[in-house]
């Protein structure tokens, strides 16, 4: 059964695809979240996320922003702030 328009649906990938949140690919047979609905500009759009990236998207959209940070580089499962913190740790330890 398909999710209603504008609701998330958990799927299992039948092909490799891009995650719309992070820099990693969604592998074949990996579970992912699919969303199909209207964007904030009232355009119809579809998005695919790793399960943990969808959770990061929900954290970020509820935390400190009206709009999540689309187009920014995120690590898998992390918000923009968490990615910045992780980059800082990696630079210090290098």
Residue pairs with C-beta under 8 A, 6 or more apart in sequence:
2 9
3 9
3 34
3 36
5 36
5 37
6 35
6 36
6 37
6 38
7 35
7 37
8 33
8 34
8 35
8 54
9 33
9 34
9 35
10 31
10 32
10 33
10 34
10 51
11 31
11 32
11 33
11 34
12 29
12 30
12 31
12 32
13 26
13 27
13 28
13 29
13 30
13 31
13 32
14 28
14 29
15 28
16 25
16 26
16 27
16 28
17 25
17 26
17 32
17 48
18 25
18 26
18 48
19 25
19 26
19 32
19 48
19 49
19 50
19 53
19 76
20 47
20 48
20 49
21 49
21 50
21 53
21 54
21 56
21 57
21 74
22 50
22 53
22 74
22 75
22 76
22 77
22 78
23 73
23 74
23 75
23 76
24 50
24 76
26 32
26 48
26 50
30 50
31 51
32 48
32 49
32 50
32 51
33 48
33 49
33 50
33 51
33 53
33 54
34 46
34 47
34 48
35 46
35 47
35 48
35 49
35 54
36 44
36 45
36 46
36 47
37 44
37 45
38 44
38 45
39 45
40 67
49 57
50 76
50 77
52 76
52 77
53 74
53 76
53 77
55 77
56 74
56 77
56 78
56 79
56 82
57 68
59 79
60 68
60 69
60 79
60 80
60 81
61 67
61 68
63 79
63 81
64 81
69 79
69 80
72 80
72 83
73 83
74 80
74 83
75 82
75 83
75 86
78 86
